[in-house]
Amino acid sequence: MLTVARTAVPVAVAGLLLTACSGGSKTGPTPGPNDANLIGVAPNGAGMPDSVEAPMGMGKPMATAGGGAAAASVAAPLRAGLPMAAPVAAGSAALVDAHTITTRGVGRASAAPDTVTMMIGVSTQDSNAKAALAANNAKAAALIDLLRKNGVAAQDLQTRQLSINPTYNDKSGGITGYQVDDVVHAKLHTIANAGALLDAAAGAVGNAVRVQQIAFSIGDDSGLRAQARAQAVSQAKAQAAQLAKAAGVSLGRIRSITELVDAGYPISYDMGASAAGSPASAPVQPGQQELTVSVDIVYDIS
């Protein structure tokens, strides 16, 4: 007797798994080439059910009475012309990528900077931490007052660092005193005054002054960035046309445009404590500020 076990499996899974099960000493007849209807499947897949029941543990051979009959019952649908469904991966449409070409353009635009940012520090030492901090507070207040009097707005002044650290004897490793560092971030919108301002800061703070860094920038770079961006896009488009022509393909629609951020690097000038008592203004030269924009464009091709 032919039976079908009761675990549902879609028909598309590599054919129908059918077995002959024994009932004591009874063994069912072996279906012939034209006996597909005996197991509920018409020749050529006519009347094929949406799903059938496969034995538990599918994929492993099952022991049955009358092994030859069992093998014949499984092979019957194949001889009857039952179509076999090929497996389809879920989301396979997303795996088919269109043919594309990617190019990168770089645009540059430069102009004279109109803003200078200075990091000016005050460093004091004393054997007593409280005394070192008091001395630093007095000098830092004098520095901030000087910056305000020389045109640095209150919103352009910011304390970036205030630290108190012990100092040590190189040989014994014991604490010899304390060092206090205070760093002020100042933004000046008149670059021509930068050198004189640094000299004045050194005069007000003395040997405790520390000019850590100055950097130039453009306050409103939107126009400059637009110019560089247009140049980058134009260059990327020209490259795409050249590559497509060389490859014998046609450019399609633009799939994506991506602008790559270029943070740039500040121009540094370290004056150091030696600026105290310098006879002339610090020779600050802003030069030109260059802005770079990189753009990636992805085209469909055919």
C-alpha positions as CSV (number, residue, x, y, z in Angstrom):
1,M,0.0,0.0,0.0
2,L,1.4,3.4,-1.0
3,T,1.3,6.1,1.6
4,V,2.4,9.8,1.9
5,A,3.9,10.9,5.2
6,R,2.3,14.1,6.7
7,T,5.0,16.9,6.9
8,A,4.2,19.7,4.5
9,V,6.9,20.7,2.0
10,P,6.4,22.9,-1.1
11,V,6.4,21.1,-4.4
12,A,9.3,23.3,-5.6
13,V,11.7,21.5,-3.2
14,A,13.6,19.1,-5.5
15,G,10.6,16.9,-6.5
16,L,8.1,14.9,-4.5
17,L,9.4,12.7,-1.7
18,L,7.2,9.6,-1.7
19,T,7.9,6.4,0.2
20,A,6.4,3.0,0.5
21,C,5.9,1.9,4.1
22,S,5.6,-1.6,5.3
23,G,2.6,-3.0,7.3
24,G,3.9,-6.1,9.1
25,S,4.8,-8.5,6.3
26,K,2.7,-6.8,3.6
27,T,4.5,-5.0,0.7
28,G,2.6,-2.9,-1.8
29,P,3.0,-3.5,-5.6
30,T,5.6,-1.6,-7.5
31,P,4.1,1.2,-9.7
32,G,5.1,1.0,-13.3
33,P,5.9,3.8,-15.7
34,N,2.2,4.6,-16.3
35,D,1.1,4.2,-12.8
36,A,1.7,7.8,-11.5
37,N,-2.0,8.1,-10.6
38,L,-1.6,5.5,-8.0
39,I,0.3,8.0,-5.8
40,G,-2.0,10.9,-6.5
41,V,0.1,12.6,-9.2
42,A,-1.1,12.6,-12.8
43,P,1.4,12.3,-15.7
44,N,3.0,15.6,-16.9
45,G,2.1,17.2,-13.5
46,A,-1.7,17.5,-14.4
47,G,-3.7,18.0,-11.2
48,M,-0.6,18.4,-9.1
49,P,-1.4,19.6,-5.6
50,D,0.0,22.8,-4.2
51,S,1.9,21.0,-1.5
52,V,2.6,17.4,-0.5
53,E,3.7,15.8,2.7
54,A,7.3,14.7,3.0
55,P,8.7,12.4,5.7
56,M,10.2,13.8,8.8
57,G,14.0,14.0,8.5
58,M,13.8,14.6,4.7
59,G,17.1,14.4,3.0
60,K,18.0,11.1,4.8
61,P,17.3,7.6,3.3
62,M,14.3,5.8,4.9
63,A,14.4,2.0,5.6
64,T,11.4,0.3,4.2
65,A,10.2,-3.2,3.6
66,G,10.8,-4.3,0.0
67,G,13.5,-1.8,-0.8
68,G,13.1,-2.2,-4.6
69,A,9.4,-1.2,-4.4
70,A,10.2,1.9,-2.4
71,A,12.8,3.0,-4.9
72,A,10.4,2.5,-7.7
73,S,7.6,4.6,-6.0
74,V,10.0,7.5,-5.6
75,A,11.2,7.3,-9.2
76,A,7.6,7.0,-10.6
77,P,6.8,10.8,-10.8
78,L,10.1,11.4,-12.5
79,R,9.3,8.8,-15.2
80,A,5.8,10.3,-15.5
81,G,7.3,13.7,-16.5
82,L,6.8,15.6,-13.2
83,P,8.5,19.0,-13.6
84,M,11.3,19.8,-11.2
85,A,11.3,23.4,-9.7
86,A,14.7,25.1,-9.4
87,P,15.3,26.7,-6.1
88,V,15.1,30.6,-6.1
89,A,17.0,32.6,-3.5
90,A,14.9,35.0,-1.5
91,G,15.4,38.6,-2.7
92,S,17.3,37.4,-5.8
93,A,16.2,40.5,-7.7
94,A,18.3,42.7,-5.5
95,L,21.4,40.6,-6.4
96,V,21.1,41.5,-10.1
97,D,23.1,44.8,-10.3
98,A,22.8,47.1,-13.3
99,H,26.0,47.9,-15.3
100,T,27.5,51.1,-14.0
101,I,30.5,53.4,-14.3
102,T,31.8,55.6,-11.5
103,T,34.0,58.6,-11.9
104,R,35.5,61.2,-9.5
105,G,36.0,64.8,-10.1
106,V,38.0,67.3,-8.0
107,G,37.3,71.0,-8.0
108,R,39.5,73.7,-6.4
109,A,38.9,77.3,-5.6
110,S,41.1,79.7,-3.7
111,A,40.8,83.1,-2.1
112,A,42.5,85.3,0.5
113,P,41.4,84.3,4.0
114,D,39.6,87.0,6.1
115,T,39.6,85.3,9.5
116,V,42.5,84.2,11.8
117,T,42.0,81.9,14.8
118,M,44.7,82.0,17.5
119,M,45.3,79.6,20.4
120,I,47.2,81.6,23.0
121,G,48.2,80.0,26.3
122,V,49.4,81.1,29.7
123,S,51.7,78.8,31.6
124,T,52.8,79.5,35.2
125,Q,54.8,77.4,37.8
126,D,55.2,77.6,41.5
127,S,56.1,75.3,44.4
128,N,52.6,75.8,45.7
129,A,49.6,74.8,43.5
130,K,47.4,77.7,44.8
131,A,50.1,80.2,44.1
132,A,50.6,78.9,40.6
133,L,46.9,79.1,39.9
134,A,46.6,82.6,41.3
135,A,49.5,83.8,39.1
136,N,48.0,82.1,36.0
137,N,44.5,83.7,36.7
138,A,46.0,87.2,36.8
139,K,48.0,86.7,33.6
140,A,45.1,85.0,31.7
141,A,42.7,87.9,32.8
142,A,45.3,90.4,31.4
143,L,45.4,88.5,28.1
144,I,41.6,88.3,27.7
145,D,41.3,92.0,28.5
146,L,44.0,92.8,25.9
147,L,42.2,90.7,23.2
148,R,38.9,92.5,23.9
149,K,40.5,95.9,23.6
150,N,42.0,94.9,20.3
151,G,38.7,94.1,18.6
152,V,38.1,90.4,19.5
153,A,34.4,90.1,20.3
154,A,33.2,88.4,23.5
155,Q,31.5,85.6,21.4
156,D,34.9,85.0,19.7
157,L,36.7,84.3,22.9
158,Q,36.7,80.8,24.6
159,T,38.7,79.0,27.2
160,R,39.8,75.7,25.7
161,Q,42.0,74.3,28.4
162,L,42.7,74.8,32.1
163,S,45.0,72.3,33.8
164,I,47.0,72.0,37.0
165,N,49.8,69.4,37.0
166,P,52.6,68.5,39.3
167,T,56.2,68.9,38.2
168,Y,58.8,66.3,39.1
169,N,62.5,66.0,39.9
170,D,64.2,64.1,37.1
171,K,66.4,62.1,39.4
172,S,64.4,61.4,42.5
173,G,60.9,61.5,40.9
174,G,59.6,63.6,43.8
175,I,57.1,66.5,43.3
176,T,58.9,69.8,43.0
177,G,56.0,72.1,42.3
178,Y,52.9,72.7,40.1
179,Q,52.3,74.0,36.6
180,V,49.1,75.7,35.5
181,D,48.2,76.0,31.8
182,D,45.3,78.1,30.5
183,V,44.6,78.2,26.7
184,V,42.4,80.8,25.1
185,H,40.8,80.4,21.7
186,A,40.4,83.8,20.0
187,K,39.0,84.6,16.5
188,L,40.0,87.8,14.8
189,H,38.2,89.1,11.7
190,T,40.9,91.6,10.8
191,I,44.0,89.7,9.7
192,A,46.1,92.8,9.3
193,N,46.1,93.3,13.1
194,A,47.1,89.7,13.9
195,G,50.9,90.3,14.2
196,A,50.5,93.4,16.4
197,L,48.0,91.5,18.6
198,L,50.4,88.6,19.2
199,D,53.2,91.1,20.2
200,A,50.8,92.9,22.5
201,A,49.8,89.5,24.1
202,A,53.5,88.7,24.7
203,G,54.0,92.1,26.3
204,A,51.0,91.7,28.6
205,V,51.8,88.1,29.7
206,G,55.6,88.1,29.5
207,N,57.5,84.9,29.4
208,A,54.4,83.0,30.5
209,V,52.8,83.4,27.0
210,R,52.4,80.4,24.7
211,V,51.2,80.9,21.2
212,Q,50.3,77.3,20.3
213,Q,48.7,77.8,16.9
214,I,47.2,80.2,14.4
215,A,44.9,79.2,11.5
216,F,43.4,81.1,8.6
217,S,40.0,80.6,7.2
218,I,37.2,82.3,5.1
219,G,34.2,83.3,7.1
220,D,31.7,82.6,4.4
221,D,33.0,80.1,1.9
222,S,29.7,79.2,0.3
223,G,30.5,81.0,-3.0
224,L,33.9,79.5,-3.1
225,R,32.5,76.0,-2.4
226,A,29.9,76.3,-5.1
227,Q,32.6,77.2,-7.6
228,A,34.7,74.2,-6.6
229,R,31.7,71.9,-6.6
230,A,30.7,72.9,-10.1
231,Q,34.2,72.3,-11.3
232,A,34.3,68.8,-9.7
233,V,31.0,67.7,-11.2
234,S,32.0,69.0,-14.7
235,Q,35.3,67.0,-14.4
236,A,33.5,63.8,-13.3
237,K,31.0,64.1,-16.2
238,A,33.8,64.6,-18.8
239,Q,35.7,61.6,-17.4
240,A,32.6,59.4,-17.6
241,A,32.0,60.4,-21.3
242,Q,35.6,59.6,-22.1
243,L,35.5,56.2,-20.4
244,A,32.2,55.2,-22.0
245,K,33.5,56.2,-25.5
246,A,36.7,54.2,-25.0
247,A,34.7,51.1,-23.7
248,G,32.1,51.3,-26.5
249,V,29.1,51.8,-24.2
250,S,26.5,54.4,-23.8
251,L,25.9,56.5,-20.6
252,G,22.5,56.2,-19.1
253,R,20.9,58.1,-16.2
254,I,22.9,59.3,-13.2
255,R,22.4,56.8,-10.4
256,S,24.0,58.8,-7.6
257,I,26.2,61.9,-6.9
258,T,28.2,61.9,-3.7
259,E,30.3,64.8,-2.3
260,L,33.3,63.8,-0.3
261,V,34.1,66.1,2.7
262,D,37.6,67.7,2.8
263,A,38.3,69.0,6.3
264,G,41.5,70.8,5.1
265,Y,44.4,71.6,7.4
266,P,45.1,74.8,9.3
267,I,48.2,76.9,8.6
268,S,50.2,76.9,11.8
269,Y,52.6,79.5,13.2
270,D,54.3,78.7,16.5
271,M,55.8,81.9,18.0
272,G,56.7,80.4,21.4
273,A,57.8,82.3,24.5
274,S,60.6,84.0,22.7
275,A,58.1,86.4,21.3
276,A,58.4,88.4,24.5
277,G,60.2,91.7,23.8
278,S,60.4,91.1,20.0
279,P,61.3,94.4,18.3
280,A,58.7,94.1,15.5
281,S,55.3,92.6,14.9
282,A,55.2,88.9,14.3
283,P,55.5,88.4,10.5
284,V,52.1,86.7,10.0
285,Q,51.4,85.9,6.3
286,P,47.9,84.5,5.5
287,G,48.6,83.7,1.9
288,Q,45.7,82.0,0.0
289,Q,43.1,79.7,1.3
290,E,42.4,76.7,-1.0
291,L,39.1,74.9,-0.8
292,T,38.8,71.4,-2.4
293,V,35.6,69.5,-3.3
294,S,35.6,65.9,-4.5
295,V,32.5,64.4,-6.2
296,D,31.7,60.8,-7.2
297,I,29.1,60.2,-9.9
298,V,27.7,56.8,-10.7
299,Y,26.1,56.3,-14.2
300,D,24.1,53.5,-15.6
301,I,25.7,52.2,-18.9
302,S,24.3,50.1,-21.7
